[in-house]
Structure formats: C-alpha cells, structure tokens
C-alpha cells in the first residue's frame, strides 16, 4: 500500500539524485487578482521529465540478484530515459522497448544513457506486451511505467516539494496517462491536506482514465491519437485506477489545438519548452475547463522532451488557435489584376503574406475560375476578422482553412 511515509522515504532516497525543480509564478496568468498560478517545472528535471523519480525509487528496491540480471521497461520516451539513467547510476543492465514510431530524440537519448533499445509495436501497449515477454524469457525485472507502488511513491515526491515551496496551495492540476503521476501527487497532498483539490487532465484523443471513471470500471480504448504522446495510454493501471477514484477530484479533457496553444504560450510567455503532456494542465486552465477562482494553483509541467520534427507543426497549430495565423481560400474570376487587388487589400490591413497558392489548373475548377490560398500572419483573432471583413466588403468570399 502506498502511504505518505513511503513517499517521504522515496524523497530521502532521491536526495542528491534528482533536482528539486523550480516552482515559479506564471506571470502571464496572474493578471487576475482572484487567482495565483504557479508552474512546477519537471521539464527541467534530469532526463527532461518527472519519470526519473519513480524509476530510481523502483530500482533502489531491487535485490543484488535482480540488479545483476538487469531490468526492462516499455516506454514511448520519458520513462525510457528515466529508467536508462537510473540504471546507469546503479550499474544495472537495462533494455528498453519503445514503439517503432517513437521520437528519434527520445530513442537517441535513451541509448546515450547506456540502455539497449528495442523498437517494437505501433504504440505503448504493444511495446509493453513485448517487454513482458522478454522479461519472462530473459529473467529481467520489469520496471512499470506507472502501475507500481515504488514508481508511484517516487512520482509523489513532487507533492512534497510543492507543499514545502508553496504553503497554502489549494489546487494542483496535472497530466494523466496511466495514472502514476497523479496518484502519487494526490496521495502526497491529501494525506496531509485533504482539502487540496487535485485535478487531472487528459487529451480527448486518449481519454482512458476519464472513460473508465465514467464507467466505474477500467475500460480500454480501441486506439489513441494525440500530440501528447507521454499520456497516450489505452487503459489505466489496475493499481492506479482505484487510487484516482479515491483521491482525484475530477478529470478534464483538452483538444489537440488547445494543447498546441499551451505549448506556444509557454514558449512565448515563459521561454519554456514543454512537450504535449507537459502542457495539458495549462491548456485546461487557459481554456477554462476547470474552475479555480480565489485559489493558489499549481500546474505540473511534466516534461519537455518534444520531437523537434513536429515542433514546427505544433507551433503552427498554436498560431492558428490564437488567431495569429489565418489560412483562407477563395475562388476568383481569372482576369488580370485580381490577384494584385487581393494582395493590396491584405496589405492595407497590415497583414503579412507567408504563403500563397494560385491554382487555375485543377480539374474541379470551371474554366475562367482560379482558386487562391493564403497563409497570413496576423495580430490575433480580431485582426483576422478585420481582414475577412475587408475582403467581403470588396466582393470576395474567403473561407477559413481549418
């Protein structure tokens, strides 16, 4: 059974191993006088996420025989790096099974910590099943990503730091995948301060915990789809699910565009890089998916290991969400001067043309008609609407590209 004492013991084991990560005020959110928001920056932790806490605590419990045989884990990235780094500190051989489409940056980082990486399966669950098979065949000790008491206790040490650094905290909002992080946080907070509200956040495309809570039983999703790959889990753990039922007050869901917007906000406002899972708590608060009036609120920025290859796409989604990237198309008569007229209207509205496609050859277009697509840099939603209104006033009918 996981208790506050177990979390406190884990905290002692982790001294000198992990960073006590910063808890900083979110100045861009604290303009409202009735709420104080703080960011707990686990993206600045060693290996780039909170996962080292649970991995190290788990490995510290292994017998000499288990350490000699080695450990195995399945992960899409962050748990992989946490286990690999922790294993290197104990000089334990480590094998990490990662989904075949894992981010290259996470595969490379895991290998750099000295682990053997095996790519298997299309998602975390398939990788996990293969890791279980290898553990049985080769005698490895499995280090679960979330459904394990020592792992949960290790993640719960974040709560001890929050209570130390922010006396009077009233609400904590954290990402939810399999439930290990939020279970540890909730136990660490509520065993000493039962009135603290603990809120979890999932991506709507990976709402395994939310659906299970609604059904009052563990339910497995047929598939998951989200840019928040760190919480792309098909079903909660057998251990974590009842803990979430008991300790967590509510689960909120956020959309992909909202996650992208939160990533962009952290970059611009706080100069912080967060991965999708690390930004969902902020997304829920920004989009008012949770109520936090008159409270001291802590948001867990759980990790910053984002694939640079998709970062540009995420930023683009964030710009569209905030109205600062307007993408439109319109059909025009194919006569000289029309394109110049359109660009003149855009220039008068002080918008910057980033990309333009002028298509008169597509087979679906009638003869004499051309299609124009524009990507415009704007100052926000209000400015975007002004541009559309100006085009309509001149007889054009632009349509937004979603």
N, C-alpha and C positions, 0 to 999 in steps of 0.2 A: 504493500500500500504506500502511495506517495503522500508524504506529510511535509509540513513546513520544516521540520527538523531535517528531513532528507535533503530538502533544497538548501538549507543552511550548511549542511555538511558538504554538499556539492560546491557551494560558494567557497568554502575553505580549500577544497581540492584545486579549485581553479585559480586561486591567488597566484599571481606571477606567471600564469599561463595565458590568460585572456586579458584583453583591455577592459577596464571599466569604461564603457563607451559614454560619450558626451550626451547630456540631456540639455537641449538648447531651446530657448523660446522661439516659436515660429512667428517672427515679427510681422510677416505679411498677413497672418491670420488674426493677430492680436489687436487689430484696429477696433474691433468691437469691445466695448468696455465690460460686457457681461460674461466674457469667456477668456480664459488664458490657455493657450495651446502650446505644448512642448513636443519636440521631436526627440525620440530615443534612437540614436544613430548606430544601429547594429550594422549598417553598411560600412562603417569604419572599423569593424571588428577584424581581427586576423582572419584570413581566408575570405573576407568580404561579406560575411553573414554571421548570424547568430549560431549557426549549426555547430561550430567548434565546441560550444559549451556542453551540449548533450553528448557529442561524440567522445570528448575527453573524459567526461564523467563516467560514461559506459566503459571505456577501455580501462579506466583505473580500477574497476571491479574484477577484471579478468585474472584468473589464476596463472601461475607461471607456465603451466602446460598449455593453456589456451593461447597465451601470448606467443609461445613457440610455434604453435600450429598456424597461427595467423588469423586474420579477420577478413570478412567480406561484407560489402554493403551494396545496395542498389540506390541510384540517385540520378536525377536529371542534372545535377551540378553542385549545389551548395552543400548538401550532406556528403557528397563525394569528396569535396575538398576538405571539409571538416574532419572526416574520418581519416583521409590520407595524411593530413597534417598531424593529427593526434597520434596516429600510428607511428609516424616518424619520430615523435618525441619519446615514445616508449620503445622504439626499435622493433616494432611488430610488423611482420609482412602483411601487406594489405592488397586485396583485389577489389576493384570497384566495377560493378556492372552498370553501364549507362545506356539509355535508349540510343538507338542508332542515329537519331537526328538531334542529339544533344549539341549545344552551342560549342563551337570549336574552342572558344576561350576557356570554357569550363573543363573540357577534355584536357587541354594543354596544361592548365593549372593543376589538375589532379595528378597528371603524370609528373609534373615538376616537384610535387611533394613526395615522390618516390613510390607511388602506388602503381600496380599493374591495372590497366584499364581494359575492360572487355565491353565491346559495343554489342547490344542485343535488344531486339524488340522495338516496337513502334512507340511505346510510352513507358511511364514509370512502372505500371503494374506488370507488364510483360518482363521488364528488366528485373523486377523483384522476384517473380516466379523463377527466373533462370538463376538468380543469386541463391535462392533457397535450394535449388537442385545442386549447384556447385558446392554449397556449404555441406550438404549431406554426402556428396561424393568424395570431397577432399578434406573433410574434417575441420573446416573453418568455423569460427564463431561469427554468427550473423550480427551485425550492428544495425538494428532497425532505424529507419528514418524518423519515425515518430511514435510507434506503438510499443514503447518500452519504458519501464519505470525510471531507470537510471538516465535515459535520454531526456525524459520529461523533467526530471529533477534538475538536470543541467540547464535546460532552457528556462526553468523557473528562476534561476539566479538573476535574470534581468529584472524581475519584480523586486528583489532585494535592493538593487541599485536604484530603482525608481523611488522606492519608499525612503531610501536614505537621502536622495538628492532633491526630492520634491515632497516634503511633508504636506499633508492636506490634499494630495491628489484625489480627485473624485471619480474620474472616468479614465479607463485605458482602452484604446482601440488597436486591434492587432489583426494581421492577416491569418486566415485559416486555410490550411490544406488538409493534411491528415489529422490535425488537431493537437500535435505535440507541443507546439509553442504556446498556444493559448491555454492549454490545460495547465502547463507549468506556471504561466503567468497568473492565471486565475487562482490556483491554489496558493501561490506565494503571496498574493494580495489579500485574498478573502479570509485566509486562516488567521490573519492578524487584524484586518479591517473589513469586516463582512459587508459594509455598506458601499464599498467601492464598486462602481459599475464596470463590468468587463464586457466589451462588445467585440465580436469577431466580424471580419469582412471576407467575403469570397467573391471571385469573379462569377458572373452569371453563367458563363460557359463551363464552369467547374464547381457547381454548387452542391457538392456531395454532402457536406455536413448540414447545410440548410435543408435539403430534401429529406435527409434522414431524421432530422429533428421534427420536421412536419409530419413524418410518418410514424414517429415514436419508435423507430427501429432502423438499424443500419440498412441503407439502400445503396446499391451500386449503380453508377451512371453507365450508360452504354458507350459513352465517349466523352472526352473533354476537349475544349477548344478555347484557348486564351493566351494572350501575350504574357500573362503572369505564370510562366512555366514552373516557378517554385511552389505554386499551390495548385497545380494541375493534377489533382488526385481524384480517382474514380470512386473511392469509398473511404469513409473514416475508419480509424482503427477500433478494434474490439475493446481496447483499454481506454482510448481517448474519448470515444463516443459517450459513455456514461459520465465521464468527468465533465465534458462540455454540457451535458444535460444538467448536471448538478451545479456547476459553478458559473457558467457563462450566461449573461442576461439576455443577449439577443445576437442574431447573425444578420448582417446587412449584405445586400448584393450590389455590385457595381458593374457597369458596362465597359466594354473594351475602350471606347472613346474616352470615358471618364478616367480610366487607368492611364491612358496616354497623356491626358491633360494634366494629371497629377505628376507624372514623371517630368513633363515640361516645366511645370510650376516649381518643382524642387530644384531643377537646373537653373532656372532664371532667378528665382527669388532667394534661394539659399545657397546656390552654387554647389549643390549636392547631386551626385549621380545615384539614382535608385533603380533597381530592376522592377519589373511589373509587380511582383508580390510585395516588394518594399514600398510601393506607392498606393496600395489599395486602401489603407487606413485613411490617408489624406484624401483620396478620391471620395470616400464615403462622407467625410466631413465637408468637403467643398461642395458636394452635390446634395447636401442636406439629407442624406439617407439615415442619419442618426441625429438625435436631439441632445444638445449639450449646453443648454443655457445656464449661465451663472456657475460654471464649473471650472476646475483645473483639469485639463485634458492632456493625456499623453498619447501620442501616436507612435507606434513602433515602425520604424523604417528598417525592415528586417534584413535587407541585403542590397548590394549594389553590383552584383555580377551580371551585367547585361551584355548581350551579344552586340558588338558594335555594328555587325552587318544588318541588324534590324533596328538599331537605334534611330537611323535616319527616318525610317518608316513610322516609328513611334512618334518622333518629333513632328512629322507631317500630320499625323492624326491629331496630335495635341494642338497644332496650329489651326487645323480645321475646326476642332471642338471649340477653341477660344475665339473663332471668327476672324483670325488673323491670316488665314489662307482661304481665299474664296475661289472655288472652282466652278465655272459655269460653261454652258454650251448654248448656242443659239443657231438657228438656220436663217440664212440671208439670201437675198437675190444676188446672183453672181454678176454684179456690174461694177465697173471701175469706181474707186473712191469709197466703197462701202467699208472695207477693212480700215482705211485711214480714218473714216468717221468714227468707227467704234473705238479705235485706239485714242482718238482725240478726246472722246467722252471720258474714257478711263483716266487719261492724263489730267483732265480738268478736275477730276475728283481726287487727285493726288494719290492714286494707287500705282503700284509698281507691277508691271507685267513680268512674271517669272518664266512663263512658258506659253507658247501659242501654237495651235494646230489649225491649219486652214485646209479643209478637205472638200474637194469638189468631184472626186473620182469614185467614192463608194457607190456600190450598185443600188443601194436603197434610196439614194438621193435623186429626186427628179431633175431633169435637165433644166439648167438655169438656176439651180439652188446650190448653195455651198454651206457646209457646216463649219462653225468656228468654235474651238475650245480654248478657254483662257484660264490660266492659273494666276491669280492676283494676290500680291502681298498687301494686306490692309491693316488698319489700326484696331480692328475689333468688329464685333457683330453690328454695331451701329453704323460704322463706316461701310461695311459690306452692304447693308441695306440701302445706304445712300447711293452706292454705285448701281445697284439693281434698279432703284427708282429712277435714276438719271437715264439709264438705258431705256427703260419703259417709256419715259417721257419723250424720247426721241423715236418711238415707234418700234423698238426692239423688244423681244420677249425672252430674256435669258432664263435658263433653267439651271438650278444648282446640281452639281455632280456630287453625289454622296460618297 
